[in-house]
Amino acid sequence: MSGDYKNMWKNLGLDLEAHDALLEVLGTGYQDIYMSQQDRPEGMGYFDFVVSEVHGLRIKELMDEKAAGRKVIGSFCVFVPEEIVRATDATLVGLCTGADFAMDEVEKLLPRNTCSLIKSAFGFKLGKVCPYLESADMIVGENTCDGKKKSYELLNNLVPNLYVMDLPQVKSAEGRALLKAEYLRFKKAVEELTGVTIDATRLKKGIEIVNNKRKAVHRLSSLRKADPAPISGLDALLANQVFFYDDPVRFTESVNKICDELEQRIEKKEGVFPEKTPRILMSGCPMALPNWKLPCIIETSGAVIVGEESCVGERGTRNLTDNSWDTVDELMEAIVDRYFQVDCAIFTPNSDRLDHIVEMAKTYKADGVIHYGLQFCQPYLMESMPVEKALEAKNIPSLRIETDYSMEDVEQLRTRVEAFVELLK
Amino acid sequence: MSGDYKNMWKNLGLDLEAHDALLEVLGTGYQDIYMSQQDRPEGMGYFDFVVSEVHGLRIKELMDEKAAGRKVIGSFCVFVPEEIVRATDATLVGLCTGADFAMDEVEKLLPRNTCSLIKSAFGFKLGKVCPYLESADMIVGENTCDGKKKSYELLNNLVPNLYVMDLPQVKSAEGRALLKAEYLRFKKAVEELTGVTIDATRLKKGIEIVNNKRKAVHRLSSLRKADPAPISGLDALLANQVFFYDDPVRFTESVNKICDELEQRIEKKEGVFPEKTPRILMSGCPMALPNWKLPCIIETSGAVIVGEESCVGERGTRNLTDNSWDTVDELMEAIVDRYFQVDCAIFTPNSDRLDHIVEMAKTYKADGVIHYGLQFCQPYLMESMPVEKALEAKNIPSLRIETDYSMEDVEQLRTRVEAFVELLK
């Protein structure tokens, strides 16, 4: 991490000592996992830089935006519509959740049997090490799973600016009406926070920026159909993770630049792994930065990851918002339509997701699917059963993994993954 | 269990051998836990009989009702409005969930980290030992917690007649609208199932029957304010459990008869435990028949339970449905109003429940509160944290217990409960 950001972090109320320790671990982990990869696209240099500055330059940019009167909104979920935030010139950022921190403190507040993602969010707050959370003018929670829904009641005691969005559980007419009412309420809240009234021009611009970001990752995904794979799953995951942190326009350009490079690789039949390397589709719970444990195990066990059916991946980015309408009302309907398609496991039934996993396995020519479930994440763990069945019905091998953010089970996971990869050869 | 019900059970598709084993365990457990109590009200003889015939005579009655063209509807939750069922002369029964059964089979279908209540429901189905489930013409699931919501997708593969009711998560205008839409849809489904059209007279009659049942348990609860306690918590819990199984009119009469007896006891200052015995309010997850583990530990550790803040208890029964309206529309609104007050932990925020626990502790003159959380039940486990704080703020001692249906932790629980009771003396 370059630059002297100590004063900025101090002003944000971070615990400098703990934060230094976190950055040290993050840096070492990144070196070990990312920089040890062979034949990475040159364009990944940009993402290396982003990660090295994820708590530095990027926070400085947010501070500059705030100084210029713009607002920063933090979120934990892909159901928070970035289009609306962007329409007010505010910035939406993902909040820190991908690593264990201050677990002793966390377990005084949350039940032990809570998933790592939620515990992590609390750990970053209690440990005072998330500059995104501390710089946010509004933190948006959402009633997705029980764990998040109920933990926001507790988070509300720790932060002064929590806004909770309700979400439907069923894709019925009433469910859509609820989502629409909540998005209209959110729009109003963002307008109040920013002092900006969202008109059609602003909203269309917001949609365009976010759609472009999505189109860039669609292009990246599409290039991963090639064999040999032109980019590792770890690097593609990183792009999907940075999606939540970086400036959207710069992000879009950077991903497109990598895609230009990958197209040349594909033309030359160059890849990061040999042709015929077993190809894995990852499916399941989101992997927030710096949660790279399982992908790293997979890609050092003789396989390559060719797609992520995940909130941090195709579930989060696959659909565009229809920008062909002219009024705020119509555009809001289009936003509701877009997000109502997200096939999160909180919905019941959620058969679209089963179809999408099978479709992705075919599209990306995956030899097998690894389902990633966070321990205690009831929606995804329960749904992993029908996922397995749906894949079985199509003769697609699958492996169900249930894990957390700790490193205790790495060798055990490696053994299971290696055995699975062996099956696919 | 008297009578020869073998043929009936066989016709229902039960596994007779497994079912015999279950009844044996149930019978022994009941003897050990219930019949060993001292100075029980004579009226409890009725409930002893009910339990002894819970899979016998009661099922025979349901079979007779079915033969006469009436329907049986099974449910797992207090959000299923019995008024509507009763208005069609159908019978609503609670489905078996209070004990571990066929766990090996269950864990092939459900994640290991699923709460005992849900696993138990699946165990009774997979083990073919629940005559209520097998005799039901309709089984109603409901989107309460993630565990139940997602497990109904799996249960749907095991039963031919599952109906799933959506529920809100927030007590907003949209939340109420969703509950109303779902209750209207349920009314229609019950009308279709039974062939009975619900008019105002029928609905008023249904409401009256269910209200009377509630009033009887309110009367029972109220008598437990006395010191010495005129009835054990175990016996009162049993009445609350049988609430879900018995014929409602007969149940009402039987509870009122016990109340007459208890009033005499109170007048004579007679109780089941000595005066000044430490008084415990139980709060938390529902305890379905035959889940008596924790109450038994508490009442054999020198304390008496004086109230249940639970679905199987006051959370489930406290509010009446306003029966003073004249049209079906108005009465349906009254039903929605009544159930929308239920302060289940699936709602966020759910501060009403915190207030109600404090209020109950005062009303029933509890010396302390034991919060009962089923392992992996995220809503109640998360909410146990603010419950503890709310009680602390009122200087009411509390103990948080997290357990399952197994007997492995009995001695450990006893040690903790005894220490807690010692504190209250």
Interface residues (C-beta under 8 A of the other chain):
Chain A: L109 L110 P111 N113 T114 N143 C145 D146 G147 K149 K150 S151 Y152 E153 L154 V164 D166 L167 Q169 V170 S172 E174 G175 A177 L178 A181 E182 A345 I346 T348 P349 N350 G373 Q375 F376 Q378 P379 L381 M382 E383 S384 M385 P386 E402
Chain B: L109 L110 P111 N113 T114 N143 C145 D146 G147 K149 K150 S151 Y152 E153 L154 V164 D166 L167 Q169 V170 S172 E174 G175 A177 L178 A181 E182 A345 I346 T348 P349 N350 G373 Q375 F376 Q378 P379 L381 M382 E383 S384 M385 P386 E402
